Each structure stands twice: as structure tokens, then as C-alpha cells.
Amino acid sequence: MATLDELLKQKDELDKKIEAARSAERAKSILEVVAMCERYGIKYADLKPHMTKQRAKRGSKAAASSSAV
């Protein structure tokens, strides 16, 4: 059975491999998105509404319920 130190070393090595794979896949995904945007003429302004959280407008239900407390 492996010792705690050995297992922690293995975990560190796996964490490094995971981060390297995540970074490589992220870079590849970005290139794919850029290529699709160029192919279909998609601009940042087209994507922005789909990438940001919608905020509650002033005077909405959220504001009304917090003032009722």
C-alpha cells in the first residue's frame, strides 16, 4: 500500500497533467469558436447577450421583496 507522501506526490502529478490537458483543450476550443465566428460572420456583439448574466432591473420583484422585509 502506498504511503501518504507517495499518494500526495501522485496527486500533484495528476493535478499538473489535468491542468495541462485543460489548457490545451481550452486553446483548441477557442480556435474552433473563432473559426466558426469567421465562417458565419458572428461578431462579439452577437455573442455578448448570451455570455452575460441578466441583471434584475430596478424596481423589479427582487427589489420589491427586499424592501418588504
C-alpha positions as CSV (number, residue, x, y, z in Angstrom):
1,M,0.0,0.0,0.0
2,A,1.2,3.5,-0.9
3,T,2.2,5.9,1.8
4,L,0.6,9.3,2.2
5,D,3.6,11.1,0.8
6,E,3.6,8.8,-2.3
7,L,-0.1,9.4,-2.8
8,L,0.3,13.2,-2.4
9,K,3.1,13.1,-5.0
10,Q,0.8,11.2,-7.4
11,K,-2.0,13.7,-6.8
12,D,0.3,16.6,-7.6
13,E,1.5,14.9,-10.8
14,L,-2.1,14.3,-11.8
15,D,-3.1,17.9,-11.0
16,K,-0.4,19.1,-13.3
17,K,-1.5,16.7,-16.1
18,I,-5.1,17.8,-15.6
19,E,-4.2,21.5,-15.8
20,A,-2.1,20.9,-19.0
21,A,-4.9,19.0,-20.6
22,R,-7.5,21.7,-19.6
23,S,-5.2,24.4,-21.0
24,A,-4.7,22.6,-24.3
25,E,-8.4,21.8,-24.8
26,R,-9.3,25.4,-23.9
27,A,-6.9,26.7,-26.5
28,K,-8.2,24.3,-29.1
29,S,-11.8,25.3,-28.3
30,I,-11.1,29.0,-28.6
31,L,-9.6,28.4,-32.1
32,E,-12.7,26.5,-33.1
33,V,-15.0,29.2,-31.8
34,V,-13.0,31.9,-33.7
35,A,-13.2,29.8,-36.9
36,M,-16.9,29.4,-36.6
37,C,-17.4,33.1,-35.9
38,E,-15.4,33.9,-39.0
39,R,-17.2,31.3,-41.1
40,Y,-20.7,32.5,-40.1
41,G,-20.0,36.2,-39.7
42,I,-20.7,36.2,-36.0
43,K,-19.5,39.3,-34.1
44,Y,-18.8,39.8,-30.4
45,A,-22.0,41.9,-30.2
46,D,-23.9,38.9,-31.4
47,L,-22.4,36.7,-28.6
48,K,-22.4,39.2,-25.7
49,P,-26.1,38.8,-24.8
50,H,-25.6,35.1,-24.5
51,M,-22.5,35.3,-22.4
52,T,-23.5,37.7,-19.6
53,K,-25.9,37.2,-16.8
54,Q,-29.1,39.1,-17.0
55,R,-29.4,41.6,-14.1
56,A,-32.6,42.4,-12.4
57,K,-33.9,45.9,-13.4
58,R,-34.5,48.5,-10.7
59,G,-38.0,48.2,-9.4
60,S,-38.3,44.5,-10.2
61,K,-39.7,41.8,-7.9
62,A,-36.3,41.3,-6.3
63,A,-36.1,44.9,-5.2
64,A,-39.7,44.9,-4.0
65,S,-39.3,41.8,-1.9
66,S,-36.1,43.1,-0.2
67,S,-37.8,46.3,0.7
68,A,-40.8,44.4,2.2
69,V,-38.5,42.9,4.9
